[in-house]
Amino acid sequence: MDGGGKAGSVLGHPHVRIEGRAKVTGAAIYASDLRAGVVAHAALVTSTIACGRITGFDQSTADTVPDLLRIFTHRDFAGAIAAVPHLMAGGYVNSAHRPLASDRVAYAGQIVALVVGRTPEAAARAASLLQVRYEPEPAAGTFDEPGAETVRLADLKPGHEDIAKGDPGLAWATSAVLVDARYETPIQHHNPIELFTTRCAWEGNCLTVHEPTRYVGAVQHGLAAQLGMDPAKIRVVSGLLGGHFGSKFALSQHSALVALAAKRLGCPVSLVPTRRQCFTIANYRPESRHHIRLAADRNGHFTALMHEAEVITSRFDPFAMEGAEVAASLYACPAIRTQERAVRVDRNTPGPMRAPPEVPYLFALESAVDEAAWHLGLDPIELRRRNDTATDPVTGKPFSTRPLMACFDEAAAAFGWERRLHEPGSRRDGSWLVGLGCAASVRPVKIAAATMRIRITADDTAEVATTHHEIGNGITTLLAMGVADQLGVPVERVSVHLGDTALPPAGISGGSSTTTSLMNALVLGCDQLRRQVSHALTEPGRSFEGHDPTSLGFAEGRFMAPDGRRLRLAEAVRLIDPTGIETLAEFVPEGSKPDALRTLRNGHIGLTVGGDTLKWAFGAQFAEVRIHAETGEIRVPRLTGAFAAGRILNPLSARSQLTGGMIWGLGSALLEETVLDGATYRNPDLAEYLVPTAADVDVVEALLVPDPDATVNPLAVKGLGELGIIGVNAAIANAVHHATGRRIRSLPIRIEDMV
């Protein structure tokens, strides 16, 4: 299927990215490419201990470096940066920890000095020569270590409630089939190719910040709060992003430091941290542990689900990734209990990583479902079919649509699932054991308020402007396609302006909410613009005088009067105002709080999933694995996924996102793991932190399943940026069991697990 686009329309049909040529030819400009006007360059010094205090500095050798300008430490910046809460706790920052605020060290890799030189080389050289003296203290790095503090998530996060429905204990005691298993997922880091750069320049009391971020509004308002400034005096520009996947989350810890350095030196300052530093100055996916108890009767109907989970967080932020509610609502079950806990340790604060809760939580659940199918002697798809549900088993709310089994059926047919034999180890190709596995992919739909300026000119060109961000998902192209579709302007004559707080505000680029939010704002704005033109056409002296504006139709870029007269939109604009006309759209989704626009303009998160129905996107993941019987080498020659995510506006970019997510899911299953030594990361680079490459997967196929859902939002889109990665790790783990009979419950799965 393509996107179901109507004949003559633009939306729903494939379109190449309009910014693609600039990216592949190197013409695209990213934040760290901005060199004009930069006089000074900064480098970071980070702590080598995980907990304790700084007792002193020796900068005598560093001071000899030519072109060194200044070394800033807590002695310079203590008290200069105000405390601001975490973005997810009503604030603006990716971590409430303030480096250079005192002599305390809270985690390994914390910023302990900012070194500024006239060249990047001078700054880096001086940073390497700065000697920092410490008084270390014991540190807890992860689960079960002395000093690690376990807290109920409900005590850490206001509003969180563990789920309790029915009597799972009684159902467990009387059920025929029981799965009682523990699953683990590792630390994983985002590792976007573009680093976490910042460039700050002052002009009088006004600050301009160039920084790759997925929420310029949070950076603007957060810096204003930290520095005691009027937000209107701060402009934040984030051009094209070289990936974020959940990082570049909000206001970074180092942004205020660079701004203060630029202020005190009286010149623009640019910071480009190292790859290794990015492991600790930004967020990551924390390790998690899950205890799943899943019970079923002899007919394969689930009777009880108990899901206990623990996730790591820092000492200083009330942030921990919760996700049991999605797992609890996926299948029909009369008795459900969840318990979620956070374990506070001496590390930097974690954060969202693409499909934040679903990737670890559904790995555990979908692995347990596969185990139950094995015990029951049922096909894993059939077991899911018997427990499919049109309503949320926890709340009783209906799903707006529920095409989960349609996804399984379409993917199974394309994958060749019918050739699968139930018995593990039953298929072999020479020295290779072959296994097939599957898992569900689901994600609640999120949407937010957004504002957008749309302008149309008399020469048949148009402009779209909003603060939202091009993170690589193709929203630039979608916005141009939307204007072309709605106003009849050629796609190539639409200019799109994003990522600048000087533009109308929009929210965070996350939660798969970009398309759902922005495209609905765009359709609203285009409708306002057409109404504005039609009303102007009926004013005295216009060529359509005498017609009721509501009687004017619009199709293929032309206004049409009932008497057959036709007028191109550009011609109409020329009659009204030769300089062009514009409108400001303010989109507020159904179910939003009354202050949604104020929340947006103040730089806070305003995502909503509310309503009387559960609005979810669905998918089904299938994997073929091959495991060498002698060496244990693991290969994944095929991944097939089928996804239902409402109306698909650009099938080309949709498949690109989905297949990219599936490949990343392979990395989650087999490769990605940040290794701890005490409370320190030991592989913070792309040499030892393993990510999938073209050599790791052969065929990746993403199918688009029709999912008409007129209730989800006016444009009927659900968002799919995160859907592609969910469930892949479970599908691969289930395929490993099918190939070998080995049930691996701790990720990543490596050769040592096979031999």
Buried (B, 14 or more C-beta within 10 A) or exposed (E): EBBBBEEEBBBBBBBEBBBBEEBEEEEBEBBBBBEEEBBBBBBBBBBBBBBBBBEEBEBEEBEEBEBBBBBBBBEBBEEBBEEBBBBBBEBBBBBBBBBBBBBBBBBBBBBBBBBBBBEBBBBBBBBEBBEBEBEEBEBBBBBEBEBBEEBEBBEBBEEBEBBEBBEBEEBBEEBEBBBEBEBBBBBBBBBBEBBBBBBBBBEEEEBBBBBBBBBBBBBBBBBBBBBEBEBEBBBBBBBBBBBBBBBBBBBBBBBBBBBBBBBBBEBBBBBBBBBEBBBBBBBBBBBBBBBBBBBBBEEBBBBBBBBBBBBBBBBBBBBBBBBBBBBBBBBBBBBBBBBBBBBBBBBBBBBBBBBBBBBBBBBBBBBBBBBBBBBBEBBBBEBBBBBEBEBBBBEEBBBBBBBBBBBBBBBBEBBEBEEBEEEBBBBEEEEBBBBBBBBBBBBBBBBBBBBBBBBBBBEBBBBBBBBBBBBBBBBBBBBBBBBBBBBBBBBEBBBBBBBBBEBBBBBBBBBBBBBBBBBBBBBBBBBBBBBBBBBBBBEEEBBBEEBEBEEBEBEEBBBBBEEEEEBBBBBBBBBBEEEBBBBEBBBBBEBBEEEBBEBBBBBBBBBBBEBEBBBBBBBBBBBBBBBBBEEBBBBBEBBBBBBBBBBBBBBBBBBBBBBBBBBBBBBBBBBBBBEBEBBBBEBBEEEEBBBBEEEBBEEBBBBBBBBEBEEBBBBBBBBBBBBBBBBBBBBBBBBBBBBBBBBBBBBBBBEEBBE
